[in-house]
Amino acid sequence: MQDLGDAVVVEANWDIIANTEVLNVSQTWAGHPGYLAKSSNKTFVATGVGWASENVTLPEYQIWAKPQPHGQLAVLVVNIGASEGLSNLTVPLSELYHPAIFADDEDYSEAAEAAEVGEAPVGAPARRVQIRDLWKHADVVHPGKEGGAAWSELVVNDVPLHDGLFVLLTPAV
């Protein structure tokens, strides 16, 4: 537990506490507080967990999503127990966008209509997205493509144990 009354602790954690992009996601209401989008099928047993008297089985990772305005989606990938680090995880957009939650979103509705005629994946409000890493304050560049090409899935690499990846998906124009 960190003591936020300790100036040294606050200084060491200030970039996290005062991250304006992350705070913006937290403070923006777009009709839903967020949801568990995906959980690893691979599990591990946590022993000696302080909040539980017995061993607890947990997924290696979880992916949480929170709708943002204009079809954007904030996505938090948490590495709970992949001790070697979380890598080579590819998640289709259709597994991140929950259709029932986005049903009233005008941008989503247009994309859902396009999906019905085969122009977009079912469940995804956009065929492709721009990805912004909220921790790094930087757009994620698509490897091997010029000009920051849009992504058709979320690719997760190099997330250490007990760490996370926090990104904002924006439908590509």
C-alpha positions as CSV (number, residue, x, y, z in Angstrom):
1,M,0.0,0.0,0.0
2,Q,1.3,3.4,-1.0
3,D,1.1,6.3,1.5
4,L,0.0,9.3,-0.6
5,G,0.7,11.6,2.3
6,D,4.4,10.8,1.7
7,A,5.9,13.4,-0.7
8,V,8.5,10.9,-2.0
9,V,5.7,8.4,-2.9
10,V,3.6,11.1,-4.5
11,E,6.5,12.3,-6.6
12,A,7.4,8.8,-7.7
13,N,3.7,8.2,-8.8
14,W,2.8,11.7,-10.0
15,D,2.9,10.7,-13.7
16,I,0.2,8.1,-13.0
17,I,-1.9,10.2,-10.6
18,A,-1.9,13.3,-12.8
19,N,-2.1,11.7,-16.3
20,T,-4.7,14.0,-17.9
21,E,-5.5,11.5,-20.7
22,V,-6.4,8.8,-18.2
23,L,-8.3,11.3,-16.0
24,N,-10.3,12.3,-19.1
25,V,-11.4,8.7,-19.6
26,S,-12.3,8.4,-16.0
27,Q,-14.3,11.6,-16.0
28,T,-16.1,11.1,-19.3
29,W,-19.6,9.6,-19.3
30,A,-20.8,8.0,-22.5
31,G,-23.7,5.9,-21.2
32,H,-21.9,3.1,-19.4
33,P,-19.3,2.8,-16.6
34,G,-17.3,0.0,-18.4
35,Y,-17.3,-3.7,-18.7
36,L,-15.1,-6.8,-18.7
37,A,-14.6,-7.4,-22.4
38,K,-12.4,-10.5,-22.3
39,S,-10.8,-12.7,-19.7
40,S,-8.0,-15.2,-20.2
41,N,-9.0,-18.9,-20.4
42,K,-5.6,-19.7,-18.9
43,T,-5.6,-19.4,-15.1
44,F,-3.3,-19.6,-12.1
45,V,-3.7,-20.2,-8.4
46,A,-2.8,-17.2,-6.2
47,T,-1.6,-18.4,-2.8
48,G,-1.3,-16.3,0.3
49,V,-3.6,-13.5,-1.0
50,G,-4.2,-11.0,1.8
51,W,-7.9,-10.5,1.1
52,A,-8.8,-14.2,0.8
53,S,-8.3,-16.9,3.4
54,E,-7.9,-19.6,0.8
55,N,-6.2,-20.0,-2.6
56,V,-7.9,-18.1,-5.4
57,T,-8.0,-19.1,-9.1
58,L,-7.5,-16.0,-11.3
59,P,-7.2,-15.4,-15.1
60,E,-3.8,-14.6,-16.4
61,Y,-5.2,-11.4,-17.9
62,Q,-8.3,-9.3,-18.2
63,I,-9.4,-6.7,-20.7
64,W,-11.7,-4.0,-19.5
65,A,-13.4,-1.5,-21.8
66,K,-15.2,1.8,-21.2
67,P,-17.2,3.6,-23.9
68,Q,-16.2,7.1,-24.8
69,P,-18.0,9.6,-27.0
70,H,-18.1,9.3,-30.9
71,G,-17.6,5.5,-31.0
72,Q,-14.3,5.7,-29.1
73,L,-13.4,3.0,-26.6
74,A,-11.0,3.1,-23.7
75,V,-9.4,-0.3,-23.2
76,L,-7.3,-1.5,-20.2
77,V,-5.4,-4.7,-20.5
78,V,-4.2,-6.0,-17.1
79,N,-1.6,-8.7,-16.8
80,I,-2.6,-10.4,-13.5
81,G,-0.5,-13.5,-13.7
82,A,1.4,-14.1,-17.0
83,S,4.8,-14.2,-15.2
84,E,6.8,-14.1,-18.5
85,G,4.9,-11.0,-19.5
86,L,1.9,-10.7,-21.7
87,S,2.8,-10.9,-25.4
88,N,1.5,-12.0,-28.8
89,L,-2.1,-11.4,-27.8
90,T,-4.3,-10.3,-30.7
91,V,-7.9,-9.2,-29.9
92,P,-10.4,-8.5,-32.8
93,L,-12.4,-5.3,-32.4
94,S,-15.6,-7.3,-32.3
95,E,-14.5,-8.8,-29.0
96,L,-14.0,-5.3,-27.4
97,Y,-17.1,-3.4,-28.5
98,H,-20.2,-4.7,-26.7
99,P,-23.1,-4.3,-29.2
100,A,-25.8,-3.9,-26.5
101,I,-23.9,-1.1,-24.8
102,F,-23.3,0.8,-28.1
103,A,-26.8,0.3,-29.5
104,D,-27.8,3.9,-28.7
105,D,-24.6,5.5,-30.0
106,E,-25.2,7.1,-33.3
107,D,-21.7,6.3,-34.6
108,Y,-22.1,2.7,-33.6
109,S,-25.5,2.4,-35.2
110,E,-24.2,3.5,-38.6
111,A,-21.3,0.9,-38.2
112,A,-23.7,-1.8,-37.2
113,E,-25.8,-1.2,-40.3
114,A,-22.6,-1.4,-42.4
115,A,-21.8,-4.7,-40.6
116,E,-25.2,-6.1,-41.7
117,V,-24.2,-5.7,-45.3
118,G,-20.8,-7.1,-44.8
119,E,-18.9,-3.8,-44.6
120,A,-17.7,-4.1,-41.0
121,P,-17.3,-6.9,-38.4
122,V,-20.4,-7.5,-36.3
123,G,-20.0,-5.9,-32.9
124,A,-17.4,-3.4,-33.9
125,P,-18.4,0.2,-34.6
126,A,-15.5,0.6,-37.0
127,R,-13.5,-1.7,-39.3
128,R,-10.3,0.0,-38.3
129,V,-9.2,2.2,-35.4
130,Q,-6.4,4.5,-34.5
131,I,-4.8,3.5,-31.2
132,R,-3.4,5.9,-28.6
133,D,-1.3,4.7,-25.7
134,L,-2.6,6.7,-22.7
135,W,0.3,5.9,-20.4
136,K,2.9,6.9,-23.0
137,H,0.9,9.9,-24.5
138,A,1.6,8.6,-27.9
139,D,-0.2,7.1,-30.9
140,V,0.6,3.5,-31.6
141,V,2.3,3.1,-35.0
142,H,1.2,0.1,-37.1
143,P,4.4,-1.9,-37.8
144,G,5.4,-2.0,-41.5
145,K,2.8,0.6,-42.5
146,E,3.5,4.2,-43.4
147,G,1.6,7.2,-42.0
148,G,0.2,5.5,-38.9
149,A,-2.1,3.1,-40.7
150,A,-5.3,2.1,-38.8
151,W,-5.6,-1.2,-36.9
152,S,-8.2,-3.9,-37.4
153,E,-7.4,-5.5,-34.0
154,L,-5.7,-4.7,-30.7
155,V,-2.3,-6.3,-30.5
156,V,-0.8,-6.6,-27.1
157,N,2.9,-7.1,-26.5
158,D,5.4,-6.7,-23.7
159,V,3.1,-6.1,-20.7
160,P,5.1,-7.1,-17.6
161,L,3.5,-9.1,-14.7
162,H,1.2,-6.9,-12.6
163,D,1.3,-4.1,-15.2
164,G,-1.2,-2.9,-17.8
165,L,-1.7,-1.4,-21.2
166,F,-4.2,1.5,-21.4
167,V,-5.3,2.6,-24.9
168,L,-7.9,4.7,-26.5
169,L,-9.4,3.3,-29.7
170,T,-10.8,5.9,-32.2
171,P,-12.7,4.8,-35.3
172,A,-10.5,5.6,-38.3
173,V,-11.8,8.0,-40.9
